[in-house]
Amino acid sequence: MTDLFCSRPFEHFEVQHNGKAYLCCPGWLPEPLGNVEQESPSNLWNGEAAQRIRRSILDGSFKYCTACPFLGTKRGPVKAAGDVTDPEHLAIIREQRVVMKRIAWLYLAYDRTCNLSCPSCRTHVIVATGEDLKRLSIFHDSLVTPRLLRSIDWLNITGSGDPFASSVFRSLLRSLDPVLYPRLRVELHTNGLLFTPENWEAMKRAQPMVKSVEVSVDAATPATYAINRRGGEWNELLERLEFIQGLRRSGLLERFRMSFVVQANNWREMPAFVRLARSFDADTVLFTALRDWRTFGDFQYPFRAVHLAKHRDNAAFLNALETEPDLHDARVVMSDFTSASQAVRREDSNARW
């Protein structure tokens, strides 16, 4: 039996733009369950691949988890087995359960439409239109059914783009009704720029269901923001953060997280980002390693990935993680960057950066 336990593969079902389904973020656990265009979510949820992945958690090998930011930190969904208190999680460990009754968290990550073109994610602005939008809408309607929405606890929109930029996800958010889905809670993952009072008002019926918001920023200064959030405007971001802060202070939101993908051009801003997040009452500040999504070209990624052991700034970066007081704020969730540096698939063992 493992000394660690991660709840995600027992609760989380994520669908990507290619139809592939996962039990966690595919950047962290890249083993797919199959394709929802070829097999039903219910079959994939407890299929052979799903059971195999869950067994790897229970036997302590975590062999499919290639770049989890929480494994070395025992934060987030990962806990020491002795610290697990949730009755359902305790039963999973005790019974070595790999077949689960239902999906608890549904992550919709199949529309890549976004108002920004962040270099860490894409090379150009992506907006679903025409035939692509038609196919996406058909796919969405076949997957996100009232029956499925009634059975889950949490709906996450979206790690693939922006929920307010996507016409598919905007329509879904405006249609959600707490009377029809009384158990459903919503988590929005957004760059924040379209989280305007007007867009919030447009989903008025669903507002009581929105309990969690994550805003990805990747900078603490206007200059760095302009590079890492290409197409974004810093002062607009600050206005949106203030609006979200008001929702958190009112008690409508139960949690507010600000996230930051660590790169060579922004790691020195990490302490300032903690202070920025603190000023907007963020409950959590999440720092994660830059992943290689094939957007930088063959030789650029190693120069940008400061968490890699051979990066020229890596020693200074790791020293800052140890010595900067702001990075030890209780609200900070810090990836295990030492472990993450071993997990990147595109490392050139002969290079020196």
HUVENMO-V337492 format. One line per field, one symbol per residue. ss: DSSP state (@ for helix, = for strand, . for the rest). phi: phi as a letter, one per 30 degrees, with the letter a starting at -180 (. if undefined). burial: 1 if it has 9 or more other C-alpha atoms within 8 Angstrom, else 0. A space follows every 50 residues. Layout:
ss: ???
phi: ???
burial: ???
This chain:
ss: ...===.@@@.=====...===...........==.....@@@@@..@@@ @@@@@@@@...................===@@@...@@@@@@@@@..... ....=====....................@@@@@@@@@@@@@@..@@@@@ @..====.........@@@@@@@@@.........======......@@@@ @@.@@@@@@=======.....@@@@@@@.....@@@@@@@@@@@@@@@@@ ....========....@@@@@@@@@@@@@....======........... @@@@.........@@@@@@@@@@.@@@@...===..@@@@@@@....... ...
phi: .ddcbbdedcbcbbccddidcbcaeddcbddddkbddcbdedddebdedd dddddddddidhdcccaddcedchbidcbdedcdbdedddddddchdccc dadcccccbccdeadcbdedcacadcbdbhdddddddddeddcdcedddd cccbbcbadcabddddddddddddcdbdddbdcdbccccbdjdcdceddd ddceddedddcbbcccbiabbeddddddbejcbeddedddddddeddddd jdddabbcbaddbdcbddcedddddddddciddbbccbddccciccjdcd eedcddddecddcdddddddddcdeddcedddccedddddddcddcdcdc dbc
burial: 01011111111111111011111111011101111100100001111011 11111111110001111111101110111110010000111110011101 00111111111111111111011011110000110110110000000011 11111111111111110111001111010010011111111111110011 00101100111111111111010111011111110010011110101100 01101111111111011011111111110111111111110100110000 11111111101001001000000101100001111111111001000000 000
